[in-house]
Each structure stands twice: as structure tokens, then as C-alpha cells.
Amino acid sequence: MAELLDRVARASTRPRYAFMVLSLIAEIARPDGSAGPFVVRSGRTTLLRDWLCDALAPMGARDPKRLMLADKVKAELLASGKAPSDPEEAEALVAAEVQERIRRSGKTNLSRAISELVDAGLIRRHYKGFRVDHQNRGAGRHAVYALAGRARCLMGRSAAAPAPGPAPAQAAPGAQDRRQGELRLN
């Protein structure tokens, strides 16, 4: 673990953030170390990058810029005349727009962190989906991240990671659900 932390610190301009990204990927990784392109959580399917952004969003909740974002969105909606007259609908619209902007900026931060982790040899990135052999990114393709090198040591630390070896024929009473993307918060 010490070598992994040293490598992340040397490779990243934001090592704490990069390590959180790495830890989240390890939390939802399959036994082969890969995660994505979709994460199933509470019966809902979400793209891996969206799930990572949403999982990291609470880290900036006290940031002054984040606190001002809701006021800025509200002012923009009022100025454009798109704000509903019902206060509850207006608050829901503001909350949805704030969440979308947080996710959009989070994807930029996430891409930067993933690129640094790829350069450090801790993550392998590839894409799955429509037009896999397309020369450009996009084209309906979605990211898949796989732990590589020293980062694989994080997989054993996850309570949600499957135990190595053959899967039992029948789950024991009280056994945890080990679906990808389910986080235990206790």
C-alpha cells in the first residue's frame, strides 16, 4: 500500500482525489479488476463515469463555489424566464440543473485523474459499446477501467469484492449481495 500511495503521489497533481477514484473503482471492480461500462446499484443501471462522478460529488459540498452554484442557477433561470411559478417545482429544477453541472465538471476532473493513473500504470482504460473500432472516442462507446499493477492490492480491501476461488453453489444465510456497484455504508 505504501508503494501504491507513493506512486499515486508522484503521478498525480491531485493525489488524494486520484486515490479516491482508484478506491471507488476497486470497490466495484469485478474479479478480473475491471469496472464498467455500467454499474448496477439499487436496481438502476448507470454509466461508470456518471456513477464515479456522483460518488465523488459529496466531497465538494462545502466548497464555496459549490454553495454559490445553486444561487447562480436560480438567478439564470429567473433571468431566462424558465423558472416555474410553483416554488417546489422551481427548487426541483434548480437541484436537477445543479446536479447536472456538478456531474459535467466532475467528468472533467475524473478524466484528468484517470489519465494520470493510466500514465502511472495503475489503470488500463478501454471502451465498449457501439463502434468499438471507431477512430474517435464517443460513437456510443463507454469507458471501462481496469486496475493494473500495484492498484490491484486495493481489491482485497473491499468488503464487496468477491472472494477468490470458485463461487458457492448456494449463498449462505446472511451473505452479502456482491453485485457491481453496491456500496456498504455502515
C-alpha positions as CSV (number, residue, x, y, z in Angstrom):
1,M,0.0,0.0,0.0
2,A,2.8,2.4,0.8
3,E,4.3,1.9,-2.7
4,L,0.9,2.5,-4.3
5,L,0.5,5.7,-2.4
6,D,3.9,6.8,-3.3
7,R,3.2,6.1,-7.0
8,V,-0.1,8.0,-6.9
9,A,1.5,10.9,-5.2
10,R,4.3,11.1,-7.8
11,A,1.9,10.6,-10.8
12,S,-1.0,12.9,-9.9
13,T,-1.4,16.6,-9.5
14,R,-4.3,15.8,-7.1
15,P,-3.1,12.6,-5.3
16,R,-5.9,12.4,-2.8
17,Y,-8.6,12.7,-5.4
18,A,-6.8,10.2,-7.7
19,F,-6.6,7.8,-4.8
20,M,-10.3,8.2,-4.1
21,V,-11.1,7.4,-7.7
22,L,-8.8,4.4,-7.6
23,S,-10.5,3.2,-4.4
24,L,-14.0,3.6,-5.9
25,I,-13.0,1.6,-8.9
26,A,-11.6,-1.1,-6.7
27,E,-14.8,-1.1,-4.7
28,I,-16.9,-2.0,-7.7
29,A,-14.4,-4.0,-9.7
30,R,-15.1,-7.5,-10.9
31,P,-12.7,-10.3,-10.0
32,D,-10.6,-9.5,-13.1
33,G,-10.1,-6.0,-11.8
34,S,-12.3,-4.3,-14.4
35,A,-15.3,-2.0,-13.8
36,G,-17.8,-0.7,-16.2
37,P,-19.1,0.3,-18.7
38,F,-22.2,0.1,-16.5
39,V,-22.7,-0.1,-12.7
40,V,-25.9,-1.6,-11.2
41,R,-26.9,0.0,-8.0
42,S,-30.2,-0.4,-6.2
43,G,-31.7,-2.0,-9.4
44,R,-30.7,1.0,-11.5
45,T,-28.1,0.9,-14.3
46,T,-25.7,3.9,-14.5
47,L,-22.7,4.6,-16.7
48,L,-19.4,4.1,-14.8
49,R,-18.3,7.6,-15.3
50,D,-21.6,9.0,-14.1
51,W,-21.5,6.8,-11.1
52,L,-18.0,7.8,-10.2
53,C,-18.9,11.5,-10.5
54,D,-22.0,11.1,-8.4
55,A,-20.0,9.1,-5.7
56,L,-17.3,11.9,-5.6
57,A,-19.8,14.8,-5.6
58,P,-20.3,15.0,-1.8
59,M,-16.5,15.7,-1.4
60,G,-17.0,19.3,-2.6
61,A,-20.3,20.0,-0.8
62,R,-18.7,22.7,1.4
63,D,-16.7,24.3,-1.3
64,P,-17.7,28.0,-1.6
65,K,-18.1,27.7,-5.3
66,R,-20.5,24.8,-4.9
67,L,-22.5,26.7,-2.4
68,M,-22.9,29.7,-4.8
69,L,-23.8,27.4,-7.7
70,A,-27.4,27.0,-6.6
71,D,-27.9,30.7,-6.3
72,K,-26.3,31.2,-9.8
73,V,-28.5,28.6,-11.4
74,K,-31.6,30.1,-9.7
75,A,-30.7,33.6,-11.0
76,E,-30.1,32.3,-14.5
77,L,-33.5,30.5,-14.6
78,L,-35.3,33.6,-13.4
79,A,-33.4,35.8,-15.9
80,S,-34.3,33.5,-18.8
81,G,-37.9,33.2,-17.7
82,K,-37.7,29.4,-17.4
83,A,-38.3,29.2,-13.7
84,P,-41.7,27.6,-12.8
85,S,-44.1,29.7,-10.7
86,D,-44.5,26.8,-8.2
87,P,-41.7,27.1,-5.6
88,E,-41.4,23.3,-5.2
89,E,-41.1,22.8,-8.9
90,A,-38.6,25.7,-9.1
91,E,-36.4,24.1,-6.3
92,A,-36.5,20.7,-8.1
93,L,-35.5,22.3,-11.4
94,V,-32.6,24.1,-9.7
95,A,-31.5,21.0,-7.9
96,A,-31.5,19.0,-11.1
97,E,-29.6,21.6,-13.0
98,V,-27.0,21.9,-10.2
99,Q,-26.6,18.1,-10.2
100,E,-26.1,18.1,-14.0
101,R,-23.4,20.9,-13.8
102,I,-21.7,19.1,-10.9
103,R,-21.6,15.9,-12.9
104,R,-20.3,17.7,-16.0
105,S,-17.4,19.3,-14.2
106,G,-16.8,16.1,-12.3
107,K,-16.3,14.3,-15.6
108,T,-13.5,16.7,-16.4
109,N,-11.8,16.1,-13.1
110,L,-12.4,12.4,-13.4
111,S,-10.9,12.2,-16.9
112,R,-7.8,14.1,-15.7
113,A,-7.3,11.8,-12.7
114,I,-7.9,8.6,-14.8
115,S,-5.3,9.8,-17.4
116,E,-2.7,10.4,-14.7
117,L,-3.5,6.9,-13.3
118,V,-3.2,5.4,-16.8
119,D,0.2,7.1,-17.2
120,A,1.3,5.7,-13.9
121,G,0.4,2.2,-14.9
122,L,-2.3,1.8,-12.2
123,I,-5.3,1.8,-14.5
124,R,-6.0,0.4,-18.0
125,R,-8.7,2.2,-19.9
126,H,-10.7,0.8,-22.9
127,Y,-14.1,1.3,-24.3
128,K,-17.1,-0.9,-25.0
129,G,-20.2,-0.3,-27.0
130,F,-21.3,0.6,-30.5
131,R,-18.5,1.2,-33.0
132,V,-15.7,-0.1,-30.8
133,D,-13.2,0.2,-33.6
134,H,-14.1,3.8,-34.3
135,Q,-11.1,6.1,-34.6
136,N,-12.6,8.7,-32.3
137,R,-13.8,8.4,-28.8
138,G,-17.5,8.6,-28.4
139,A,-19.6,6.9,-31.1
140,G,-21.7,5.3,-28.4
141,R,-18.7,3.8,-26.6
142,H,-18.4,3.8,-22.8
143,A,-15.4,3.7,-20.6
144,V,-14.2,0.5,-18.8
145,Y,-11.4,0.9,-16.3
146,A,-9.3,-2.0,-15.1
147,L,-7.0,-2.0,-12.1
148,A,-3.4,-2.7,-13.1
149,G,-0.1,-3.2,-11.3
150,R,0.0,-2.2,-7.7
151,A,-3.5,-0.9,-7.7
152,R,-4.8,-4.5,-7.7
153,C,-3.9,-4.6,-4.0
154,L,-7.0,-2.5,-3.3
155,M,-9.3,-5.2,-4.5
156,G,-8.8,-7.4,-1.4
157,R,-9.6,-4.5,0.9
158,S,-13.1,-4.1,-0.4
159,A,-15.9,-5.8,1.6
160,A,-17.9,-6.0,-1.6
161,A,-15.1,-7.7,-3.6
162,P,-15.8,-11.4,-4.3
163,A,-13.6,-13.8,-2.5
164,P,-11.1,-15.7,-4.7
165,G,-11.9,-19.2,-5.7
166,P,-15.0,-20.9,-7.0
167,A,-18.4,-19.4,-6.3
168,P,-20.5,-21.3,-3.8
169,A,-23.5,-23.2,-5.3
170,Q,-25.9,-21.5,-2.9
171,A,-25.5,-18.4,-0.9
172,A,-25.2,-18.8,2.9
173,P,-27.9,-17.2,5.1
174,G,-26.9,-13.6,5.7
175,A,-24.4,-13.5,2.8
176,Q,-24.0,-10.1,1.2
177,D,-25.1,-9.3,-2.2
178,R,-22.0,-8.8,-4.3
179,R,-23.4,-7.0,-7.4
180,Q,-21.1,-4.5,-9.0
181,G,-21.6,-1.0,-7.7
182,E,-23.3,-1.8,-4.4
183,L,-21.6,0.1,-1.6
184,R,-21.9,-0.9,2.0
185,L,-22.4,2.2,4.2
186,N,-22.3,1.1,7.8
